[in-house]
Amino acid sequence: MSAPPSSLHLDGSLGATLVGAVVGTFLFGIESLQVFNYYYEYTKDPKSLKTAVATVWSVGLAHSVTLWHALYSITVTFYGQPSHVLRPPHSLELTVLFSALTNITVQTFFALRIRTLSGHWPITILAFVLTTVRLSIQLVMMVFFWDSPGFRIIYEELYWEMVTVSVIGLVVDMLISGSMCWCLLVKRHETDFPQTRKMVDTLIVWCIETTSLTAAAGLLELVLFLSRPDLAWMTFFLVQPKLYSNSMLAHLNGRERLRRYGGSQLGTAQLPLTAQPDDVSFRVRARTAAGVWSEMDAKHAAPEAQVGAVGGGPTAGDLEAAEHRTSSSSVSSGCMDGQTADGARRRPRSRS
């Protein structure tokens, strides 16, 4: 257990807070760009999802405003009074509230994605309960911190509460990341199509990358809090909410790119070489999210078209259009939009 800060060291107190504010503001700028792109590209998303995005951005804005108000008060309003570094204005204490709201919103979002992928509630409920407990502890800490003379109360009275909050955050992050990767691996083994497996592999890597940043920030915050007597942990405490919000928005904004990636990679190598280039028809067979198999005929009549080793036949665009009509969502849609579907099977047949 580290001792509470007994003397003022600006590097480990005001400096750490300032670094966290600068990095957090930079990440908030990226978050704002992601929000703009989201509302521009995904106009047909449900209102609940749009409301969640607006809430995350608004809370992030409030977090940045209150943080910079506190820093302005410490460095300008109370200039020459270094004691205010360890006894900050209430605006800095409000960042605890906005940080907690961001955490529970984003982690609940990912927990519901697990329910969509797996079809089961236990992991989602467990993650939600842990996140709610974390929020409750953070609110209690904010109340005590509000009436306290400064940061000393965190080390003297709220030490284990701080440790508990950090540990719960790490546990929920690892639970969500591990569960999503497991669900995607299950989906990967359910299909025999190389392109679908490649897309699932991309989703798994993406999931690990987005959740590892928040988990790393939480781990560093906990390590610094346990090992150092100053406020160095504040850097990661202030940055972590912005990492949460950016991971959620990156998750949402990447859906269209993954759809295009999956569609553009539909190959035609399985078409028979005996197919006539002047009139090739084929059948796309796909399973919808409800688990119902459906078939659709598609026809191509372009003698001049050349696709890979096949001397003519349906282009990737034709395949993509037929596949899109029969199965509007792929594995990526299951992860991003709340739907699941297997890859498409193509059974070509030539017609003279």
N, C-alpha and C positions, 0 to 999 in steps of 0.2 A: 504494500500500500504506500503510495507516494504521499509525501507531506504536503499540506496546503501551501500556496505561495506566500511566504512571509515578507518578501521584499519585492520591489518592482524591478523587473527586467523587461525593457521595452521589446527586445527581440522575441521573447517567448510569450508576450502578452499582446501588446498593441500590434506588433509586427505580424504575429500569426493571424490575428483577426483581419488585418489589412490584406494579407495575401489571400485569405479565404474569400474576402469580399471581392477582390479584383478577379480572381479565377471564377467565382460564382457569377459575377456580372457578365463575364465573357461567355460562360455557358448559357446564361439567360438570353443573350443575343442569339445564340444558335437555336435555343428553344423557340424564340419568337419567329425565326425564319421557318422552322419546322411547322409551327402552328399555321403560318400563312400558307405554306405548301399543302398542308392537310386540308384546310377549308377550300383551297382552290381546286384540288384534284379529287377529293372524296365528298362531293356534294350529296351523294345518295346514301351516305352512312346514316344509321339511326340517330335520332335526336339524343338518346341517352349517351351515345359515344361522343357526339359533338359537345354535349354538356360536360362530360368528363374532361375533355381536352380544354374547354374554356375554363373550367375550374382549376385545373392544374396550372394553366398559364396565369390566371388571376392571382392564385396563391403565390406563385413564383414572383410575380411583380410586387406583391405586398412584402414578401420576404426581402427582396432587394431594396425596396424603399426604406423599410424600417432599419435594415442593416446599415445603409449609408447615412441615415439620419443619426444613428448612434455614433458612427465614426466621425461625422461632422461635429457632433456635440463634444466628443472627447478631444478632438484635435483643434477645433476652432473656438467653439463656445466656451469650453473650459480649458483653454490654452494656458499652459503654465501651472496646471493643477493635475499632476500625474496620478493623484489618488483616484481620480474618476475612471482610470483604466480598469482598476479592480472593483470599482463600484459604478458600473455603467448605467446609462439612462434606461428607462423602461422599454424604449424602442428595441434595444438589443434583446431583451427578454422575450419580446413578442416574436422574435425569429424562431424561438423554440416551438411556439404554437404553429406557425406557418410550415415549419419543417415537419412537424408531426402530421399535419393535414396532407402534405404532399406524399409522405411515406405511405400513409394508409390508403390513399387514393390509388397510387400506382401499384402497390403490392396487391390490393384487391383486384385491380384490373388483370394482373397476371394470374392471380389465383383463379379467376373465372375462366381464363383461357385454358387452364389445366382441366377444369370441369368440361369444357367444350371438347378438348382433345380426347380425354379419357372416358367421358361419359359417366364418371362417378364423382360423388361429392366429398368423401372423407378428407382428401388432401386439401381441397379448397376450403372446407370448414376449418380444418386445423390451422391453415395459414391465416384465415380471417380472424380466428380467435386470438392467435399470437399477436397479430397486428393490432387488434383492438386492445389487448393488454398493454402492449407497448405504448399506444396512444394514451391510455389512461395514466400510465406512470409518467409520461412526459407532461401531461397536463398538471398532475400533482406537483411535479418538480417546478413547473413554471410558477405555480401559485406560491410555493415556498421561496423561490428565487425572487419573486416580485417584492416580497416583504422583507427580504434579507439585506444586509449591508453590502453584499457583493459576492464574488466568486468563492469566497472561503466556505460558504455554506455547502457548496457542491462537494468539497473534500471532507468537511466535518460532519455533515448531516445527511447528505444525499449521495454519498459515495457508492453504496451498493445499488441504489436506484439507477445511477448512471451506468454502472457496469451491466445491470440487468437489461436496460434499454439497448445497449450496444450489442449484447449477446443475442437478444431476441431478433434484432435486425439482421444479424449474420445468419442465424438459423433459418429465418423466413426466406432470405435471399437464396441460400443453398437448397432449401426445400423446393422453392419454385423452380430454380434452374435445373435441379436434378429431376424433378417430376416432368417438366416439359421435355427434357432430353429423352427421358425414358419413354414417354408417350410417342415422341417422334420416331424413336428406334422401333417401337412396336409397329407403327405405320409403315416403316421402311421394310420390315420383314414380311408384311402382308402383301406386298406387291412384287411382281417379277420383272417390272419394267426398269431398265437401267436409268432412263431419264428421270423417272419419278424418284428413284433412290438418290440420284445425284441432287435433286432439288431438296429432298429431306436432309441430306448431308449438309447442304448449304444452310438450311434452317437451324440445324443443330449447332453448327459453328457460330452462327449469328446469335443464337440464344445464349451460348456460353460467353460470347464477347460482351453482350449488353449487360448481363447480370454480373459478370466478373468485376466490372468497374465499380458498381455500387458496393459489392461485397468487399473489394479491396479497400475502398475508402472507409467503410465501417471497421474493418480490421485494423487499419492504421490508426484510426481514431481511438480505438480501444487500447492498442499497444501504447500509444503516446500518453493516454490518460493514466494507465497503470504504471508507467515507467518514469514519467517526468513530473516535477512539481509545478510546472508553469502551465500556460494555456496553449501549448503547441497543438493540442488536439483540436482546438477551435478551427483550424484551417480546414480539416476534413469534415468537421461537423457542419460548417457553412457551405461546403461544396456538395455534400452528399445529396441534398434535395434536388439540386440542378441535374445531377447525374441520373436520379430516378426519373425526373420528368423527361429528360432527353432520351432515355432508354425506351420509355413508353411511346414517345412520338416517333422515334426511329422504327419501332416495331410496327406502328400504324402506317407510316409513309412508305415503308418498303414493300407493301403488298403488291402494288402495281408493277414494280420492277421485277418481283419474283414471278408474277403472272406472265409478263412479257418474256422473261427468261425461260419459263417452262414452255410457252407457246412457240418461241423461235427455235427451240431445240427439238421440235418434233421431227424425227427423221423419216426417210422413205426407203431406207435400205432393205426393208422387208418386203417391198413390192416385188412381184415376180418379174423376171427379165422378159417373159413372154408377153407382158402387157403391151397393148398397142398404144402408141403415143397419141393417136387421133381421137380415141374415145375410151377412156378408162373410168370405170366406176368402182367404188369401194364402199365398204360399210364400216362405220365407226361404232364400236360397242363400248359403252361406258356404264359404270355404276354410279348412281346419284348419291347424294348425301343420305337419302332415306334407305339406301341399300337395294334399290330396284334397278335391275339391268335394263337398259334401253338401247335400241339400235336405230341408226339413221343412215340412209344412203346419201352419198355425195358423188358428184360427177365432174369430170374434168375433160375438156375438149380443147386442148391447145397443142397442136402438133409441134410448134416450135419450142415448147418448154423443155428444158433439160434439167434433171435433178440428179446430181451425183453420178453414181454408176448406172442408174436407170436411164435408159435412152429416151425417156419422156414420161409423162404421167403427172399426178397431182403434185402441186407445189406445196411447200411448207405452209404457205398462207391458206391454201385450200384445206389442208389438214387441220390447221389451227381453227379455221372458221367452223368446220364440222365438229371438231372437238369442243369448241366453245358452246355450240348450240346444245350438245348432248350433256355436257358436264360443265356447268358454269363455274364450278369451284374445284380446285385441286387440293393437294395436301397443304400447300401454302395457304389456301383460303381457310382450311380448317384451323391452322395456327393463328391466322390473322383475323379472319372474319367470323369465326365461330361455326364453321362448317367443315365436314370431312368428306372426302371422296377418293376413290382409287384412281390410278392412271387409266388412260384410254387404251383399249385393245383395237387394233385395226386388222380386219380380215378382208384383204383385197380379193377381187375377182374380176377377171378380164371379160370383156364382152365384145364380140366382133360386130 
